[in-house]
Every structure is written in structure tokens, then in C-alpha cells.
Amino acid sequence: MASAYPTGSSISLNSCAPGKPRLLEISSIRRDGKTQGRIALRAEVVHEYSALHQAGHVFPPVRIWFDGTNYWLADGFHRIAAAEEAGAARVLAEVYQGTLRDAQWDSYTCNSRHGLRRSRADLEATVGLALEHPNALRLSNSQLARHLGIPEATLRRWRKRLSSPSDGDARLVSRGSSTYLMKTHQIGRAGPSTRRSKKELRENLVDMKGRASPKAQRMLNIIWNWMFAGTPASECLIAIENLMCH
């Protein structure tokens, strides 16, 4: 299905307007497409919405993008979580025609003028995701800031920080109650004296996995995926951090 990208600085929902809001099975809605700008859902908000849901309160429809196969959620993560907690199987939804990239781009505007106020960490996560999106490459700072619903000065400051040489590639990571930028630009860099052939590295890792404890084996599997399976370094580093938390 063709993308619904417009020629302007953001997606025009009117140009691909959905039909009347309809009930959609929650189980059919995908929430794993990097369309969630928040670091995490707020449990107290989900509980509050769930209580309102059970009391008969009708929430605004969530926003969905349908690519012909998948229903991608762009706006309404707290509402869907609350509906699930309340035991509902379906949720009221506005369904737009478009790709996952459309859903991602649209999601960056969510909660800028409505819903639960975004935290600093939420805003920084959204800026980081937006800067990685193809649409951002053709927008000025003012256009992108307008799309994200933040001051241009704020975007310039975070854009410089997120793309500066000192930070290199960085990823927001949540650990316990803390959220921070994890630098990944040095991963995989080794001096000439430490270079080894792929064959030797494979043999060493296989030998280590054969002698390692179960937890160490999981760690070595993450390293294996980074070195030989093409998994991005930033994702492997997050997997290591998650492993260390358990």
C-alpha cells in the first residue's frame, strides 16, 4: 500500500481521513512498531482510566494506521491498556490508511496538546525517534519542532546533543526508576593489536559458551548476535543492560 506522506512538514490526517470511528479488536492492534514516544506507561493513569472505563466513561477513539495487513497504534497506549485492565476486548478507533512509517511520524505529535503531559524523558525519546525517521531529513528545525509540538530552541539543543561527536550513537535506557542516555559509539572499536579473524572469534565464543553458566551463556549469545547475526550494537547493549537488571 502506498505511503500517505504529504508534501508538507507532517502528515495531513484530513487527506486520508478515516471513516466513522469503529470498534476494533484490541488483539489485532500492534503496539510494537516504535510508535510509543513515552519511556513507559504510567500505572496510576492506566488504573484511573480503567476505573472510568468501568464506570461507563466513553474515551476519545484511539488512532490507528492500517497498512493492509497490520493495525499500528499511533495514539492511545494508556487508553488501550486501561481497556484491557477493565476486561474489554474491543476499543473505539479511528483507522487511517498508511504505512508503519506514517504511524510512527504521526505518533510523534501525540500528547503535545492533549492527554497526559509528556515528561522530559518522554520528550527526549520522541525527539530521538523523530530524528531517525526519514521525514526528518527534509525538514528544517522549525518545521520539525512544529510537528513535535516543542519550541525550536529545545529541538536545536537536543538535536545537537543527540548527534554530537561526544555522544555518538546514543539510546535512551530505563533502569529501575532512572532514565539516561547510553553511549554506544565505542562499541566494536578495537585497536590493530587486538584484531582477530572471524573464525578465531567464532571458535573462542563457542568454547566460552560451552563452559559458561546459564546467565553467562545468555550474555555471550547477545555478543554473538552483535558480532555475527547483524543485530545493531545499541540493541545488544540494551539487552545486556536488561540482563544485568535480572
C-alpha positions as CSV (number, residue, x, y, z in Angstrom):
1,M,0.0,0.0,0.0
2,A,1.3,3.4,-0.9
3,S,2.5,5.7,1.9
4,A,0.2,8.5,3.0
5,Y,3.1,11.0,3.3
6,P,2.1,14.6,2.2
7,T,4.4,17.2,0.8
8,G,4.2,19.4,3.9
9,S,6.0,19.1,7.2
10,S,3.7,16.5,8.7
11,I,1.0,14.0,7.7
12,S,-2.3,15.6,6.9
13,L,-4.9,13.5,8.5
14,N,-7.6,15.2,6.5
15,S,-6.0,14.0,3.3
16,C,-6.5,10.4,4.3
17,A,-9.5,10.8,6.6
18,P,-10.9,7.6,8.1
19,G,-14.5,6.6,8.1
20,K,-16.7,6.8,11.2
21,P,-14.9,5.6,14.4
22,R,-15.4,1.9,14.9
23,L,-14.8,-0.8,17.4
24,L,-11.6,-2.7,16.8
25,E,-10.4,-5.9,18.4
26,I,-7.6,-5.0,20.8
27,S,-5.8,-8.2,20.0
28,S,-5.5,-7.0,16.3
29,I,-3.8,-3.7,17.3
30,R,0.0,-3.7,17.1
31,R,2.0,-1.7,19.7
32,D,5.5,-2.9,18.8
33,G,6.3,-0.5,15.9
34,K,8.2,2.2,17.8
35,T,5.1,4.4,17.8
36,Q,5.3,4.9,21.6
37,G,7.2,8.0,22.5
38,R,6.9,7.6,26.2
39,I,9.6,5.8,28.2
40,A,6.9,3.7,29.9
41,L,3.2,3.8,30.6
42,R,2.1,5.3,34.0
43,A,0.4,2.6,36.0
44,E,-1.6,5.1,38.1
45,V,-3.0,6.6,34.9
46,V,-3.9,3.2,33.5
47,H,-5.8,2.4,36.8
48,E,-7.6,5.7,36.7
49,Y,-8.7,5.3,33.1
50,S,-9.7,1.7,33.8
51,A,-12.0,2.8,36.7
52,L,-13.5,5.4,34.4
53,H,-14.0,2.9,31.7
54,Q,-15.8,0.5,34.0
55,A,-18.0,3.4,35.2
56,G,-19.2,3.9,31.7
57,H,-17.0,6.8,30.6
58,V,-16.5,7.0,26.8
59,F,-12.9,7.9,25.9
60,P,-12.0,9.5,22.5
61,P,-11.1,6.9,19.9
62,V,-7.5,5.7,19.6
63,R,-5.7,6.5,16.4
64,I,-4.7,3.6,14.2
65,W,-2.8,3.3,10.8
66,F,-3.7,0.3,8.7
67,D,-1.2,-0.8,6.0
68,G,-3.4,-3.5,4.5
69,T,-2.2,-6.2,7.0
70,N,-1.4,-4.6,10.3
71,Y,-3.2,-2.1,12.5
72,W,-0.5,0.1,14.0
73,L,-1.3,2.1,17.1
74,A,-0.2,5.8,16.9
75,D,-2.1,7.4,19.8
76,G,-3.9,5.8,22.8
77,F,-1.5,3.5,24.6
78,H,-2.9,4.4,28.1
79,R,-6.5,4.0,26.8
80,I,-5.9,0.6,25.4
81,A,-4.0,-0.6,28.5
82,A,-6.9,0.7,30.6
83,A,-9.5,-1.1,28.4
84,E,-7.6,-4.3,28.7
85,E,-7.4,-3.9,32.5
86,A,-11.1,-3.3,32.6
87,G,-11.7,-6.6,30.7
88,A,-12.7,-5.0,27.3
89,A,-11.9,-6.9,24.1
90,R,-12.5,-4.0,21.7
91,V,-11.8,-0.3,21.7
92,L,-13.2,2.6,19.7
93,A,-10.7,3.5,16.9
94,E,-10.2,6.0,14.1
95,V,-8.4,4.0,11.3
96,Y,-6.3,5.7,8.7
97,Q,-4.8,4.2,5.6
98,G,-1.0,4.2,5.7
99,T,2.3,2.5,6.5
100,L,4.1,1.9,9.7
101,R,6.3,4.9,8.9
102,D,3.2,7.0,8.7
103,A,2.1,5.7,12.1
104,Q,5.5,6.5,13.6
105,W,5.5,10.0,12.2
106,D,2.0,10.7,13.3
107,S,2.8,9.3,16.8
108,Y,5.4,12.0,17.4
109,T,2.7,14.6,17.5
110,C,0.7,12.8,20.2
111,N,0.3,14.2,23.6
112,S,1.8,17.6,22.6
113,R,-1.6,19.3,23.1
114,H,-3.7,16.6,24.8
115,G,-3.5,13.7,27.1
116,L,-1.0,13.0,29.9
117,R,1.7,15.7,29.8
118,R,5.0,14.3,28.4
119,S,8.0,14.1,30.8
120,R,11.4,15.4,29.9
121,A,12.5,11.8,29.2
122,D,9.4,11.2,27.1
123,L,10.2,14.3,25.0
124,E,13.8,13.4,24.6
125,A,12.8,9.9,23.5
126,T,10.3,11.3,21.0
127,V,13.0,13.7,19.6
128,G,15.4,10.8,19.3
129,L,12.9,8.7,17.3
130,A,11.9,11.6,15.1
131,L,15.5,12.4,14.2
132,E,15.9,8.8,13.0
133,H,12.8,9.0,10.8
134,P,13.2,9.6,7.0
135,N,10.8,12.5,7.1
136,A,13.1,14.5,9.5
137,L,15.8,14.6,6.8
138,R,13.8,17.0,4.7
139,L,12.6,19.3,7.4
140,S,14.1,22.4,9.0
141,N,14.4,22.7,12.8
142,S,11.4,25.0,12.9
143,Q,9.3,22.6,10.8
144,L,10.3,19.5,12.9
145,A,9.8,21.4,16.1
146,R,6.3,22.4,15.0
147,H,5.5,18.8,14.2
148,L,6.7,17.6,17.6
149,G,4.9,20.5,19.4
150,I,8.1,21.8,21.1
151,P,10.0,25.1,21.0
152,E,12.5,25.3,18.2
153,A,15.3,26.2,20.7
154,T,14.6,23.0,22.6
155,L,14.8,20.9,19.4
156,R,18.1,22.6,18.4
157,R,19.6,21.9,21.8
158,W,18.5,18.2,21.9
159,R,19.4,17.7,18.2
160,K,22.9,18.9,18.9
161,R,23.3,16.8,22.0
162,L,21.8,13.6,20.4
163,S,24.0,13.9,17.3
164,S,27.2,15.4,18.8
165,P,30.6,13.6,18.5
166,S,30.8,13.3,22.3
167,D,27.6,11.3,22.4
168,G,27.9,9.5,19.1
169,D,25.2,6.9,18.8
170,A,23.1,7.1,21.9
171,R,20.0,5.3,23.1
172,L,17.6,6.2,26.0
173,V,17.6,3.4,28.5
174,S,15.4,2.9,31.6
175,R,16.9,1.1,34.5
176,G,14.8,1.0,37.7
177,S,13.5,4.5,38.3
178,S,16.3,6.1,36.3
179,T,16.4,7.1,32.6
180,Y,19.6,8.1,30.9
181,L,21.4,8.3,27.5
182,M,23.6,5.3,26.9
183,K,26.6,5.9,24.6
184,T,27.2,3.2,22.1
185,H,29.7,4.8,19.7
186,Q,32.7,2.9,21.1
187,I,31.1,-0.5,20.8
188,G,33.0,-2.7,18.4
189,R,36.1,-0.4,18.1
190,A,39.3,-2.2,18.7
191,G,43.0,-1.3,18.1
192,P,45.0,-3.1,15.4
193,S,46.8,-5.2,18.0
194,T,43.5,-6.8,19.1
195,R,42.2,-7.8,15.7
196,R,41.4,-11.5,15.2
197,S,39.9,-13.4,12.4
198,K,36.2,-14.2,12.4
199,K,37.0,-17.9,12.5
200,E,39.1,-17.5,15.7
201,L,36.4,-15.3,17.3
202,R,33.7,-17.8,16.5
203,E,35.7,-20.6,17.9
204,N,36.5,-18.7,21.1
205,L,32.9,-17.8,21.6
206,V,31.7,-21.4,21.1
207,D,34.3,-22.6,23.6
208,M,33.3,-19.9,26.2
209,K,29.6,-20.8,25.8
210,G,30.3,-24.4,26.3
211,R,32.0,-23.7,29.7
212,A,29.8,-20.8,30.8
213,S,26.9,-20.6,33.4
214,P,23.4,-20.1,32.0
215,K,23.4,-16.4,32.6
216,A,26.9,-16.0,31.1
217,Q,25.6,-18.0,28.1
218,R,22.8,-15.5,27.6
219,M,25.3,-12.7,27.7
220,L,27.5,-14.5,25.1
221,N,24.5,-15.1,22.9
222,I,23.9,-11.3,22.8
223,I,27.5,-10.8,21.9
224,W,27.3,-13.5,19.2
225,N,24.2,-11.8,17.7
226,W,26.1,-8.5,17.6
227,M,29.2,-9.9,16.0
228,F,27.8,-12.4,13.6
229,A,24.0,-12.0,13.2
230,G,23.8,-8.3,12.3
231,T,22.0,-7.2,15.4
232,P,22.6,-3.4,16.0
233,A,25.1,-2.6,18.7
234,S,22.6,-0.3,20.5
235,E,20.0,-3.1,20.8
236,C,22.6,-5.6,22.1
237,L,23.7,-3.1,24.7
238,I,20.1,-2.6,25.9
239,A,19.7,-6.4,26.0
240,I,22.9,-6.6,28.2
241,E,21.5,-3.9,30.5
242,N,18.2,-5.7,30.8
243,L,20.0,-9.0,31.6
244,M,22.0,-7.3,34.3
245,C,18.8,-6.0,35.9
246,H,17.5,-9.5,36.5
